Amino acid sequence: MSDDDKLVRITLISLIFIGIVLIASMVTEHLLIGILLLAVPGILFLLAGSPVRILMMVFALQIVLTLAQLNTATVRIGFLILRADDLLTIWFVWLWILALPDRSMKGIRIGLQGILIILFLLIFGFSAYRGFASGNDILFIRDQLKPYGAYLLYFPLLWVLSDEGSGQRIWKVLLSSAAIGGLICMIKAYIGVGEDVYVREMTGIRISTRQPNAIGVVLMMFLGRLWKNWKERPPLIIIIPVILLMGGGGIILSQTRGIWGGILLALAAAWILNLFRKKDNVRLGRKLILSLTIISVLIILTVFTISALGIQSTANIAQRTEKESDSYLTDTSVLSRLIVWSTIIDDLSGSRMIMGKGLGAVYTCFRPDIGGIVTLWHVDGSFFQIALNMGITGVIVFLGIFVVTLFKAARLFIRTDSGQRAGKALGIFCAVIMLLFASIFASVLTNYRFTMLWVFLPALLQTEIMREGKENTLLPPA
């Protein structure tokens, strides 16, 4: 069966399914919900013509728009609240499910990270059951279903990325969206007003949106591609503004110092990893000097741009790297996290240490930053959040997904002869390090906003590993 025939069949099946749902929604007097849930994404699919374009639309919506903007148009189904990007994601997964009978996943190896994701989803299912059975607040459970369940997207992403052309198109959308997001942040900071913009006396303007996490990932991937695939670079007139927008508007003006630390750690790790790659025929001394010089120039240029525009002084930027109050020991944000983590560890005794307290579980403690005793379900720190819900078992499996991705990216980077593939591997390596570091103090990897982007990293890596293996088998014997 040709690809066109498959597309026609999927379209016909989808139209039939949409019709059934719309009829059911009319009978049950929920026509508006039926239209929003299936008709709108269905029409978008028919207009777009492919799941790849739907996927690109999801990435663009999530990176460019803030959470408040996405929440202006939502649909409530029972206790679930779905945004426009949720509806498109559901449609994307539905198309993948429809394609499965045609053995579209044939020949695609999910890799060790895929096996770990399956284990994580099983633990998540058990955790959801425990949460409902324990009578935990349904609203808290609702807010955790999507962040954890969305790791299922790894498999339809593998399906789409198995076509190399699709990966290139998605990458262009990611890069464009991240640059636009950085530009929007920079404009907000320049005029000093806008959503989530505020000023601190010691450290100046900050923007407290979630976009910097996604922009940082795209920036790391972009730098990795440039570093090892410079011959196929875009024009400098594009490269420099894009880096300045992502680094300046997206990263330096962000609220959290965790992203800064994660990026610096990622660049340092990439610099060390680059010493082990022997495929470039570059002398060690020249490699050391050149890479350090480029990294330093990029950081200095980004900071200088923010300062020259009058958005943030270099003194305020430097202050962000030192302290928030008198010292880290009295920094209320750090103290609050330490108290919360200690409380969670105390709560996880016996069987709870192994499997956690289930979805929607809460903890009670004193928060210095709030100035009182509070009961919350949300934890600042992805790994402690998972520990609260799924115990040490969930933490080990979840951490394993990204640690395996990290080591596989490093191995592919060192071994591949392709400069383009080495750049992708290095970018993924840096992005994962940044995410792991940022997730220590923030709920980066357990926040639904960008789960699709997070699992895009191991999915892209796995497709590149499969292509590398195929190319090696086609090589003539030496």
KAFEN-V234118 format. One record per residue. N is the residue number from 0. RES is the residue in one small letter. PSI is psi in whole degrees, -180 to 180 (* if undefined). Layout:
N,RES,PSI  N,RES,PSI
This chain:
0,m,129  1,s,165  2,d,-36  3,d,-42  4,d,-39  5,k,-42  6,l,-41  7,v,-43  8,r,-44  9,i,-41  10,t,-45  11,l,-45  12,i,-41  13,s,-42  14,l,-41  15,i,-45  16,f,-43  17,i,-44  18,g,-43  19,i,-46  20,v,-41  21,l,-39  22,i,-45  23,a,-39  24,s,-34  25,m,-42  26,v,-39  27,t,10  28,e,38  29,h,47  30,l,-42  31,l,-42  32,i,-43  33,g,-42  34,i,-49  35,l,-38  36,l,-38  37,l,-39  38,a,-47  39,v,-52  40,p,-34  41,g,-44  42,i,-42  43,l,-39  44,f,-44  45,l,-36  46,l,-43  47,a,-39  48,g,-9  49,s,150  50,p,-24  51,v,-42  52,r,-34  53,i,-43  54,l,-43  55,m,-37  56,m,-39  57,v,-48  58,f,-44  59,a,-45  60,l,-46  61,q,-35  62,i,-40  63,v,-42  64,l,149  65,t,169  66,l,-40  67,a,-39  68,q,-40  69,l,-33  70,n,-6  71,t,-20  72,a,99  73,t,161  74,v,131  75,r,124  76,i,102  77,g,-124  78,f,-1  79,l,141  80,i,120  81,l,135  82,r,179  83,a,-41  84,d,-30  85,d,-45  86,l,-41  87,l,-38  88,t,-42  89,i,-42  90,w,-39  91,f,-45  92,v,-38  93,w,-41  94,l,-38  95,w,-43  96,i,-41  97,l,-30  98,a,-17  99,l,-41  100,p,-24  101,d,11  102,r,42  103,s,-19  104,m,5  105,k,132  106,g,-5  107,i,117  108,r,129  109,i,-17  110,g,173  111,l,-37  112,q,-32  113,g,-40  114,i,-41  115,l,-35  116,i,-40  117,i,-45  118,l,-41  119,f,-41  120,l,-34  121,l,-43  122,i,-40  123,f,-44  124,g,-43  125,f,-39  126,s,-38  127,a,-42  128,y,-46  129,r,-37  130,g,-46  131,f,-44  132,a,-31  133,s,-5  134,g,25  135,n,155  136,d,127  137,i,-31  138,l,-36  139,f,-41  140,i,-43  141,r,-43  142,d,-8  143,q,-9  144,l,-45  145,k,-45  146,p,-40  147,y,-46  148,g,-25  149,a,-10  150,y,-12  151,l,-24  152,l,-14  153,y,-39  154,f,-47  155,p,-28  156,l,-40  157,l,-41  158,w,-48  159,v,-44  160,l,-10  161,s,-20  162,d,116  163,e,-35  164,g,-36  165,s,-41  166,g,-40  167,q,-39  168,r,-41  169,i,-40  170,w,-40  171,k,-38  172,v,-42  173,l,-47  174,l,-44  175,s,-43  176,s,-41  177,a,-40  178,a,-41  179,i,-42  180,g,-42  181,g,-39  182,l,-42  183,i,-43  184,c,-40  185,m,-39  186,i,-44  187,k,-46  188,a,-36  189,y,-43  190,i,-14  191,g,11  192,v,164  193,g,174  194,e,131  195,d,21  196,v,128  197,y,165  198,v,134  199,r,144  200,e,-42  201,m,-31  202,t,5  203,g,-155  204,i,140  205,r,155  206,i,119  207,s,29  208,t,171  209,r,-12  210,q,-36  211,p,-30  212,n,-47  213,a,-41  214,i,-39  215,g,-41  216,v,-47  217,v,-39  218,l,-44  219,m,-41  220,m,-38  221,f,-45  222,l,-38  223,g,-42  224,r,-42  225,l,-41  226,w,-45  227,k,-1  228,n,46  229,w,-29  230,k,-27  231,e,27  232,r,157  233,p,171  234,p,148  235,l,-29  236,i,-17  237,i,-42  238,i,-52  239,i,-50  240,p,-38  241,v,-44  242,i,-42  243,l,-39  244,l,-45  245,m,-45  246,g,-40  247,g,-61  248,g,-36  249,g,-35  250,i,-56  251,i,-35  252,l,4  253,s,165  254,q,-37  255,t,141  256,r,-13  257,g,-35  258,i,-41  259,w,-51  260,g,-39  261,g,-40  262,i,-45  263,l,-41  264,l,-40  265,a,-43  266,l,-39  267,a,-42  268,a,-39  269,a,-39  270,w,-42  271,i,-44  272,l,-37  273,n,-25  274,l,-22  275,f,-7  276,r,121  277,k,5  278,k,-11  279,d,-9  280,n,41  281,v,132  282,r,148  283,l,-46  284,g,-45  285,r,-37  286,k,-43  287,l,-51  288,i,-46  289,l,-47  290,s,-41  291,l,-41  292,t,-45  293,i,-46  294,i,-45  295,s,-43  296,v,-42  297,l,-45  298,i,-47  299,i,-44  300,l,-40  301,t,-48  302,v,-42  303,f,-39  304,t,-45  305,i,-41  306,s,-43  307,a,-31  308,l,-6  309,g,15  310,i,-45  311,q,130  312,s,155  313,t,-30  314,a,-43  315,n,-39  316,i,-43  317,a,-36  318,q,-34  319,r,-31  320,t,-11  321,e,-59  322,k,165  323,e,-32  324,s,-132  325,d,-37  326,s,169  327,y,-28  328,l,-25  329,t,9  330,d,117  331,t,-34  332,s,-41  333,v,-45  334,l,-42  335,s,-42  336,r,-43  337,l,-40  338,i,-44  339,v,-47  340,w,-41  341,s,-40  342,t,-43  343,i,-42  344,i,-41  345,d,-35  346,d,-28  347,l,85  348,s,153  349,g,-132  350,s,-25  351,r,-31  352,m,-33  353,i,-47  354,m,4  355,g,-170  356,k,4  357,g,165  358,l,145  359,g,5  360,a,149  361,v,166  362,y,156  363,t,128  364,c,172  365,f,130  366,r,111  367,p,-35  368,d,-27  369,i,-29  370,g,32  371,g,176  372,i,129  373,v,157  374,t,118  375,l,160  376,w,-20  377,h,138  378,v,133  379,d,94  380,g,109  381,s,-38  382,f,-35  383,f,-30  384,q,-45  385,i,-37  386,a,-42  387,l,-41  388,n,-36  389,m,1  390,g,-172  391,i,-28  392,t,-47  393,g,-40  394,v,-46  395,i,-47  396,v,-44  397,f,-47  398,l,-35  399,g,-34  400,i,-47  401,f,-30  402,v,-43  403,v,-43  404,t,-41  405,l,-49  406,f,-36  407,k,-38  408,a,-43  409,a,-43  410,r,-42  411,l,-40  412,f,-43  413,i,-36  414,r,-29  415,t,147  416,d,-14  417,s,123  418,g,-37  419,q,-44  420,r,-36  421,a,-39  422,g,-43  423,k,-45  424,a,-42  425,l,-39  426,g,-43  427,i,-42  428,f,-49  429,c,-42  430,a,-42  431,v,-41  432,i,-44  433,m,-44  434,l,-43  435,l,-42  436,f,-47  437,a,-28  438,s,-9  439,i,-42  440,f,-3  441,a,164  442,s,54  443,v,-55  444,l,-11  445,t,20  446,n,127  447,y,-26  448,r,-45  449,f,26  450,t,-38  451,m,-37  452,l,-38  453,w,-46  454,v,-14  455,f,-33  456,l,-56  457,p,-30  458,a,-44  459,l,-42  460,l,-45  461,q,-39  462,t,-37  463,e,-37  464,i,-41  465,m,-40  466,r,-39  467,e,-43  468,g,-41  469,k,-42  470,e,-38  471,n,-34  472,t,-24  473,l,-11  474,l,140  475,p,150  476,p,144  477,a,*
